Amino acid sequence: MRMRYAVSILATCLLALAAASPVFAHAKLLSSKPSAGESLSAAPDVVELQFSTRIQQKMSSVDLIDPAGRPIALSLVGASEDGKTLRADLPELEPGSYTVNWRALSADDHMISGDFSFQVGQTSRDAPVSEPSAPALDHSSMDHGVQTAESVQWPQSIIRWLVYLSMMVIGGGLICRRVIPDDAALEPSVAGGSYSPVTSLFVAASAVLVVCLVIALGLQTYSIFNAVGPRQAYSVLSDTDFGLPWLIQFAAAVVVLVLLLLRRSTSEKGGMIWSWGALAAWLFIPLAGSLSGHAKAASAEFGFATVSSWLHMVAAAAWTGGLVLIIVSLPGLIKLFSGKSRYSQLAHVIHNFNRVAIASVALLAVTGIYNTWIHVESLSALVSTLYGRVLLGKIVVTGVMVGLGAMNSFVLRPRMLAEEGLPGDTSNEKLFFRSVRTEAALAAAVLLLAAILAFLPPARKHDPSAALAGPVSVENY
């Protein structure tokens, strides 16, 4: 019943993605010289694009379409010190209508594009030209073009979801493995190897993580070059902000996989050092993820953005990974006990896990509020933007998880400590495991929503200095 409830919550959150709403691009073109629709008496020597955030110049381009429809590739001559302005020299232009096509990789590793036109000289059908000093036209329609549910990039989101899932299973399991089974009666040696499925799960999750990171690199490469190959992938790794964090994540994931394989081949006592080493290496995976994307883009303005994002991921892993650890390992271990002792051991495990879960929830709340403040401009944006609605869904599902955890702590655990129920009665035990499985399913839903958010433009508006007549597309959502 609760599992169906979890599925219903997830379905409701995903349905919210089907509603169209205006959202704000990761980077926005604030103004241009020439401006959109401007008529000039003299041909300009340079085209200049001013964006709301830093642009990665090496992966950006500006092309010019001449009056005959022929494309002219322009060479970027440099960016401003803050990296928000791109400039390109123009060839000598004859009178006529020209179109500027641009593509830009923003600081959060998302590719955006757009176009606008301007007029040089006067033709028989043209209105009188304006002087170059005429006020720039508004660029708002380029910056804030309406996007619909199709802006959710499902391939990237699904791969990011699998990265999150595997990362949570590994990190959270390793954290909670040191906390939950701290009683001698729950040691693996007593269970006759019952913990071997846990290590095998960690190894499988590590392998999935490595594979998904490779796929993520391919998807990022394709979003920039519309092609995937060794040369393009090398360019992404060497010339974009995506590269170094990805290399750190990939190297850390490989180290974790190797250490866990070593852990599986040794005894419990001898493998302890490999487990601690794997946990230490794992910490670099969420840290590297916080060095790119939305957190990286916001770090210049919000100094704590990267640390907050990292702590948020570690806290989420400790909570959700602990749930998986309980589901995988505890049923086999608890079979070693019967009667009142069985309830006592369950109550003991709940108590130990609560130490991790409560601290994790508190840290998630603090960092979540801070992250929302960074990426959501106002309370109204929580309902008026796609990013806001997905974030609200994530908060609601997390709240249900907290409620289930509270039931385990404040309802089921007291019952077990009071040793309620007749001998052989396992109703409370079944209710506990059903609740934990539902909580884990909801955690998977939260991670899916988080993966979708990673490729949606934050609901944070920059006041444009001008607004334009021309389309804009966001290609990497």
Secondary structure as the mmCIF struct_conf table of DSSP 4:
data_model
#
loop_
_struct_conf.conf_type_id
_struct_conf.id
_struct_conf.beg_label_comp_id
_struct_conf.beg_label_asym_id
_struct_conf.beg_label_seq_id
_struct_conf.end_label_comp_id
_struct_conf.end_label_asym_id
_struct_conf.end_label_seq_id
HELX_RH_AL_P HELX_RH_AL_P1 ARG A 2 LEU A 15
HELX_RH_3T_P HELX_RH_3T_P1 ALA A 16 ALA A 18
BEND BEND1 ALA A 19 ALA A 19
STRN STRN1 SER A 21 SER A 21
BEND BEND2 HIS A 26 ALA A 27
STRN STRN2 LEU A 29 LYS A 33
BEND BEND3 PRO A 34 PRO A 34
HELX_LH_PP_P HELX_LH_PP_P1 SER A 35 SER A 35
TURN_TY1_P TURN_TY1_P1 ALA A 36 GLY A 37
STRN STRN3 SER A 39 LEU A 40
BEND BEND4 SER A 41 ALA A 42
BEND BEND5 ASP A 45 ASP A 45
STRN STRN4 VAL A 46 PHE A 51
BEND BEND6 SER A 52 THR A 53
STRN STRN5 ILE A 55 ILE A 65
TURN_TY1_P TURN_TY1_P2 PRO A 67 ALA A 68
BEND BEND7 GLY A 69 GLY A 69
STRN STRN6 PRO A 71 LEU A 74
STRN STRN7 LEU A 76 ALA A 79
TURN_TY1_P TURN_TY1_P3 GLU A 81 ASP A 82
BEND BEND8 GLY A 83 GLY A 83
STRN STRN8 THR A 85 ASP A 89
BEND BEND9 PRO A 95 PRO A 95
STRN STRN9 GLY A 96 SER A 106
TURN_TY1_P TURN_TY1_P4 ALA A 107 ASP A 108
BEND BEND10 ASP A 109 ASP A 109
STRN STRN10 MET A 111 VAL A 120
BEND BEND11 GLY A 121 GLY A 121
TURN_TY1_P TURN_TY1_P5 SER A 124 ARG A 125
HELX_LH_PP_P HELX_LH_PP_P2 ASP A 126 VAL A 129
STRN STRN11 SER A 130 SER A 130
HELX_LH_PP_P HELX_LH_PP_P3 GLU A 131 GLU A 131
TURN_TY1_P TURN_TY1_P6 PRO A 132 SER A 133
BEND BEND12 ALA A 134 ALA A 134
HELX_LH_PP_P HELX_LH_PP_P4 PRO A 135 ASP A 138
STRN STRN12 HIS A 139 HIS A 139
HELX_RH_AL_P HELX_RH_AL_P2 SER A 140 ASP A 143
TURN_TY1_P TURN_TY1_P7 HIS A 144 HIS A 144
STRN STRN13 GLN A 147 GLN A 147
HELX_RH_3T_P HELX_RH_3T_P2 ALA A 149 SER A 151
BEND BEND13 VAL A 152 VAL A 152
HELX_RH_AL_P HELX_RH_AL_P3 TRP A 154 ARG A 177
TURN_TY1_P TURN_TY1_P8 ARG A 178 PRO A 181
BEND BEND14 ASP A 183 ASP A 183
HELX_RH_3T_P HELX_RH_3T_P3 ALA A 184 LEU A 186
BEND BEND15 GLU A 187 GLU A 187
TURN_TY1_P TURN_TY1_P9 PRO A 188 GLY A 192
BEND BEND16 GLY A 193 GLY A 193
TURN_TY1_P TURN_TY1_P10 SER A 194 TYR A 195
HELX_RH_AL_P HELX_RH_AL_P4 SER A 196 PHE A 225
BEND BEND17 ASN A 226 ALA A 227
HELX_RH_AL_P HELX_RH_AL_P5 PRO A 230 ASP A 239
BEND BEND18 THR A 240 THR A 240
TURN_TY1_P TURN_TY1_P11 ASP A 241 PHE A 242
HELX_RH_AL_P HELX_RH_AL_P6 GLY A 243 ARG A 264
TURN_TY1_P TURN_TY1_P12 SER A 265 SER A 265
BEND BEND19 THR A 266 THR A 266
TURN_TY1_P TURN_TY1_P13 GLU A 268 GLY A 271
HELX_RH_AL_P HELX_RH_AL_P7 MET A 272 TRP A 282
TURN_TY1_P TURN_TY1_P14 LEU A 283 LEU A 283
HELX_RH_AL_P HELX_RH_AL_P8 PHE A 284 GLY A 289
TURN_TY1_P TURN_TY1_P15 SER A 290 LEU A 291
BEND BEND20 SER A 292 SER A 292
HELX_RH_AL_P HELX_RH_AL_P9 GLY A 293 SER A 299
TURN_TY1_P TURN_TY1_P16 ALA A 300 GLU A 301
TURN_TY1_P TURN_TY1_P17 GLY A 303 PHE A 304
HELX_RH_AL_P HELX_RH_AL_P10 ALA A 305 ILE A 334
TURN_TY1_P TURN_TY1_P18 LYS A 335 LEU A 336
HELX_RH_AL_P HELX_RH_AL_P11 GLY A 339 HIS A 375
STRN STRN14 VAL A 376 VAL A 376
TURN_TY1_P TURN_TY1_P19 LEU A 379 SER A 380
HELX_RH_AL_P HELX_RH_AL_P12 ALA A 381 SER A 384
BEND BEND21 THR A 385 THR A 385
HELX_RH_AL_P HELX_RH_AL_P13 LEU A 386 MET A 407
HELX_RH_PI_P HELX_RH_PI_P1 ASN A 408 LEU A 412
HELX_RH_AL_P HELX_RH_AL_P14 ARG A 413 LEU A 417
TURN_TY1_P TURN_TY1_P20 ALA A 418 GLU A 419
BEND BEND22 GLY A 421 GLY A 421
TURN_TY1_P TURN_TY1_P21 PRO A 423 GLY A 424
HELX_RH_AL_P HELX_RH_AL_P15 SER A 427 LEU A 453
TURN_TY1_P TURN_TY1_P22 ALA A 454 PHE A 455
BEND BEND23 LEU A 456 LEU A 456
STRN STRN15 ALA A 459 ALA A 459
BEND BEND24 SER A 465 SER A 465
STRN STRN16 ALA A 467 ALA A 467
BEND BEND25 ALA A 469 GLY A 470
STRN STRN17 VAL A 472 VAL A 474
#
